[in-house]
């Protein structure tokens, strides 16, 4: 973005921001490029823009205002004039910013395999006083891993109720994990429900069902936006499944547990050549931390994204170490991503209990963040 937006982002005494809330927009039927937007405006005027129920963009205050005007149906000239009056700057300069923002947005919309989260040129903020809700809710649908296993878990209506509560509070992004969430007969229904709300959905699984192209196609048709596959290098069928998925329009991340028993370099290159979107690495022990960091440094030097904040399955070998590593999240940063377990209990990534989403309003749970640190 041009200098104006950069300058206003650091303005020490910002003007009164546009009204806090969640706004929705759909292009007119005659528009050449069709898209739908949800904009969450924070108390400090910064925002989250949800694009086509598939990506969450972090915006600073002025970019949020431009997006808000766009969603009111204002053209760049009107947007420039309105914002210029608020900040006493040249309307022509703001109009250029508005046009560039719209061009960048349309270019992002036209991309395949869109990133589920993007800063869109701006850094997300973690000040919970100015955060109306977490950025993401990770939903543990089940503890089950095998067909035929039984366990106490919530039904479809209960999950829809909890998702609706979080949506009404402004949560834009939901990730399903387990156990194996594909064991839930209602997984597609829950994905469709999130898609219908205009929100972003993700899935963490290495289910054998991923080898079924029809099942993967059904996940995508239901609205799934991104997938993480915890991969065992000794299971070539899952490697083949990931390669088949990469041919479809689904943002895909491969998770690897870094040990000293495998040569991961050829596998990393194989996936990169196949068009993988992202990797996730976690060490299997304290001794493997340095090796995992080496692979992370290697990936960060290239064009593939590195994602380390998605939830691992409950019985995953690396989950204990990851939980211990996440204990350093304190205060504000501890609350930007929350988890809800198969019984409806809400907690931070480090396991700090905040409440019961099944029986409480999300606002009551969120309010506890100020006293729980």
N, C-alpha and C positions, 0 to 999 in steps of 0.2 A: 504494500500500500504506500502511497505517496507520503510526503513529510507531514501533511496536516494530521492524518490519523495517528502517526507515531507521536507527534507532539501532544495531541490531546489525550493520548493514552496515559501520559505521565503528568497530566495537569494536576497541580497540588490542591486546587479548590474547584472541583468539578461543579457544573451547574446541576440543578435538580434533574435527575434522569427521567426518561419516559416511564410510564407506569409499570410497576412490577406485575408479572403475570405470564400466562401461557397463551400465545396467539397462534392461530391457524390460518393457512392461506392455500388456495389452489388456483393455478393459472386459469384464465378464461378459456372456454372451449376452442376459440379461434386462434389461440396463441400457437406459434410455430413450435416452440419447445414447451412441452407439458411437464410440470413438476408440482409437488406439494411441499409445503414448509410448515414446521412448527418452530416458534421462537419462544424460548424461555428467557425472560428479562429478569436479571438479578436486582437486589436492592441497590447496588452501587451502579447500575446501568449497564454492566457487562452482560453478555448473553451466551446462550447456546442455541444454535440453529440446527434443526433436524431436517435433513434433506431427503425427500422421497422415502421416508421411513427406513433409510439404509445407512445414513452417516450423521454423526454429530460433529458440528463445527464450533470451535471456541472463538468468540468474537470479543473485541474490546468495546468500549462504550460507544465510540463514534460508528464503528462498523455495525453495532447492534442497532443504532438509530437508523442507519441507512437501510438495514434489513427490515426494520419496523415500518419505515415509509414505503418500502417496496411492497410489503404485505398489506398496506392500506390502499394499494393501487396507484401510488404516486410514481410519475415518471422521474428520471434523473434530474430534470430541470426543476421540478417542483420540490424534490428532495433537497437539492442543493440550496434552493432559496429558503426553505424552512430551517435547515440546519445552520445556514449562514446567519440567520437572524438570531439564533440562540447563542452563537459563539462570536458574533461580530467579526466574521471573516468574509473573504470574497466568495460570492456565490459560485463564480465560475470554477474556483478551485475545488469546492465541495462537489459540484456537479461532475467534475472529472473523476473524483474519488468514487462517486455513486456509479458512474458508468463503468469504471474499472472493476468495482465490486460485482456488478451485475455480470460483466464479461467473465470474471473469474468463477463466479457461481455457475454460470452456464457451462463453462469448460469442465468444471468439476462434475456436474450432472451428466455430461456426455461420456465420462470415463467409464470403462468397464472395471469390475473388481474394485469398486470404491472402498477406500479405507473406512472402517467403521467409526473411527475417531480421528479428527484432524484439527490442528490449531489454526488452520487457514491463515497462517502468518502471525498469529497472536498466541501468547502463552496463556494457558488456563490459570485461574487463580484458586488458591486454597484457603482463603480467609472465610471461615465458616460463618462469621457475622454477616457476610455479604453473599452467602450461598444458601439458596432457598431449599435445596434438596441435594442429595448425592448425585454424582454424575452417572452412576450405574448401580443396578441391583443384581447381584448374582444369585440365582435361584436354584438351590439344591432340590431337585424334584424327587429324588429317591436315593436310598442307600443301596438298592439292589444292583447286582452286577450280572446275574445269570437269570435266564427265563426259568420260571418255576419257583424262584425265591419269593418269600413273603416277608412283608415288613409293614409297619404302620406308616401310612403316608396320606397326605391330604388329597381330596378328590378334585375334579376339574373345576367345579364351581368355587371351591375354596381358593384355588390358585387364581382364578379370574378375579375374585374379590380382592385378593391381596395386590395383584397387578394393577387393578383399577385404582386402589387407594394410592399406590406409589405414583401412578400416572397423574392423578389429580393433584398430587403434591409437586409434580414437575419432574419426576425421574424420566429421562429420555431413552434409557438403554437398559436392556435386560439380557442376561446370559443364563442359559440353562445348563446345569451340570448334574453330576450324581456321585456315586453309582453310575449307572448307564441310563441317561434320560430317554434313550430310544426304546427302553422297555416299557415306558408309559404309552398306553394306547392313545392317550389324548395329546401327545406331543405336537402333532400337526395342528390340532384344534387350538392349542395354546399359542402356537406361532401365528396362526391366522388372527387370533384375538389381538395380539400385539401389533400385527400389521394393520389391522383395522383401526387401531388407535393412532396410527401414524408414527410408531416408535421403532427403534432399532433393536434387532434380536441377534443373539449369538448362541452357539451350541458347542459344548466340549464333550467329545466322545471319540472312542476308537472302536465302536460297535462293528461287528461283521456286516451289519446292514449297509455300511458305507460301500461295500463291494457291489451292492445292488444299485445299478444306475437309475432304475425307476424310483427307488426309495429316495435317493439323493435329489432327483428331479422333483419329487413330491415335497421335500423339505424346502427347496427353492421356491416352488409354486406357492407354498404356504407363507412365504415371506422371510425365510431365514436369510440373514445378511452376512454373517461370517461364521466360520467353523474353525475350531482348534482340535487337532488330532494328536493326542499323546501317543507317540510312536515307539514301538519296540523294534530296534534294528534287526532283530532275529525273526521278525514276522514279515516276510516279503509280500504277503497278500495285502497287508495294510499299506505298504509302500505303493503297490500297484493301484489300490483304491484311491490314494491321494492323487496320483498322477491322472487318473480318470476324472477326478473331481476338478482338477486344475483346468481342464478343457471347457468347463462350464463357468458361468458368470457368478462365482461365489468366492468371496475373499477368504483365503484358506491359510491357516497357520499350522506349522508342524512343531510339536513340542518334543524335545529330546532330553532325557536324563543323562547327564554327562558323567561317565565313569572312565576307568582306564582299561576296560575290557574290549572296547570297540574303537575302530578307526573311523571317526565321524567325518573326516574331510571329504572322502569320495561321496558319501551320502549327501552332505551339504551341497556339493557341486551338482550332483544329480538332480536334486530338487530345484536348485537355482536354474539349471538348464531347462527344467520342465515348467518354469514360470511361477514358482511358489511366491506368495505374497509376503509371508512373514515367518520368522522362526521364534521359538521360545526355548530357552535353555535353563535348566536348573541342575545343580550338582547333586549327586546321590549321597555325598558325605562332605564334611568340612575339608577333607583332603582334596576334594575335586573342585573346590571353589575357584582356585586359580586357573584350572583348565577351562572351566565354564566361562570365566571372564575372557580368556584368550579367544574362544570361539565367538563370544559376543563382540569383542573388539573387531574381529575379522568381518563379521556380518555388517557392523555399523559403518565400515569403510566402503561398502557397496551400496546397491540400490534396493536391497530387500530390507523390510522393516524388522525391528527386533521388538517383541512384545513379551513383557514379563509380569503383567498384572492380571492375566486371566486365571480363573480358579482351576485348580487341579482336582481330580476326583478324590472322594473322601479317603479311600484306602490306597491312594497313589504313594509309591515309595518315597517320593521327594516332598510330600505334603508336610511332614513334620519339620524338615529342615527349612522349608519355605516359610512356614508359620513362625519359626524361631527368628528367621531373618526379618520378618515383617513386624516383629515386636518393637522395632525402632520407630515405627510410625506413631507419632505423638500429636496430641492437639488436633489442629485443623486437618492435617493430611490424613489422619486416621479415619476420617468420615467421608471422604470423597467417593469411596467404593464400599458398599455394604453387602452383606450376604444374608440370605434367609434360608434356613434349613428345612428339611422335609416336614417339620412340625409347625413351621411358621415363626420360629424364633429368629430375630434379627440381631446380627452381630457385626463387629468390625472384622477386617481381615486378620487381625491378630487374636480374634476369639473373644473380644470384650462384648458381653451381652447388653443389648439396648432395649429390647422389648419383644412383644408378641404381636406380629402384624395380623394374625388371624383374628384377634380379639380387641385390638387397639387401633386407633387412628394413626396414620403415618406421622401426623404433626406431633402427636404426643411422644412418639419414639424419637423423632428427629430433635425434639426439644431437649432430650437428655444428653445430647452431645456436648453441651457446655459444662456439664458437671461430671461427665464420665471420665475425662482425661486425667 
